[in-house]
Amino acid sequence: EVNKHLHTNYIIGVSGSLSSPVRITLPSASVGPGHTLIIKDEDYGTRSEANAITASISGSSDMIEGDHEYYIYGSMGSITVYSDGIDKWFVV
């Protein structure tokens, strides 16, 4: 399960097909202050907005940059996020 993997791992590489969307659910921001994750699209080519990698929150009170989802698309995109230890993920 990806969610359990995200509690201990720092880098999540996403590969597969550019022609289908991908969803990654982040652990609760309460996982710990400063907990940092990198999500990287490892596929060569350009990922369309319709087939974006979507980073979403695991609880209704958590937020990523003030929203419940964050989208990665384009050519080999990535995000680095860190937690405030309570209920927020911030993109660096």
Long-range contacts (C-beta under 8 A, 24 or more apart in sequence): 3-27, 3-58, 6-37, 7-31, 9-37, 10-36, 10-37, 10-38, 11-37, 11-38, 11-40, 12-37, 12-38, 12-39, 12-40, 13-40, 13-42, 14-39, 14-40, 14-41, 14-42, 14-43, 14-53, 15-42, 15-43, 16-43, 17-43, 18-43, 18-45, 18-46, 18-47, 18-48, 18-51, 19-51, 20-51, 21-50, 21-51, 21-52, 21-53, 21-54, 22-51, 22-52, 22-53, 22-54, 23-53, 23-54, 23-56, 24-53, 24-54, 24-55, 24-56, 25-56, 25-57, 25-58, 26-55, 26-56, 26-57, 26-58, 26-62, 26-64, 26-81, 26-89, 27-58, 28-58, 28-59, 28-62, 28-87, 29-57, 29-62, 29-63, 29-83, 29-84, 29-85, 29-86, 29-87, 29-88, 29-89, 30-83, 30-85, 30-86, 30-87, 31-83, 31-85, 32-83, 32-85, 33-83, 33-84, 33-85, 33-86, 34-82, 34-83, 34-85, 35-82, 35-83, 35-85, 36-80, 36-81, 36-82, 36-83, 37-80, 37-81, 37-82, 38-78, 38-79, 38-80, 39-72, 39-78, 39-79, 39-81, 40-76, 40-77, 40-78, 41-72, 41-76, 41-77, 41-78, 42-76, 43-76, 44-76, 45-75, 46-74, 46-75, 47-72, 47-73, 47-74, 47-75, 47-77, 48-73, 49-73, 53-77, 55-79, 55-81, 57-89, 59-87, 61-87, 62-87, 62-88, 62-89, 63-87, 63-88, 63-89, 64-88, 64-89, 64-90, 64-91, 65-89, 65-90, 65-91
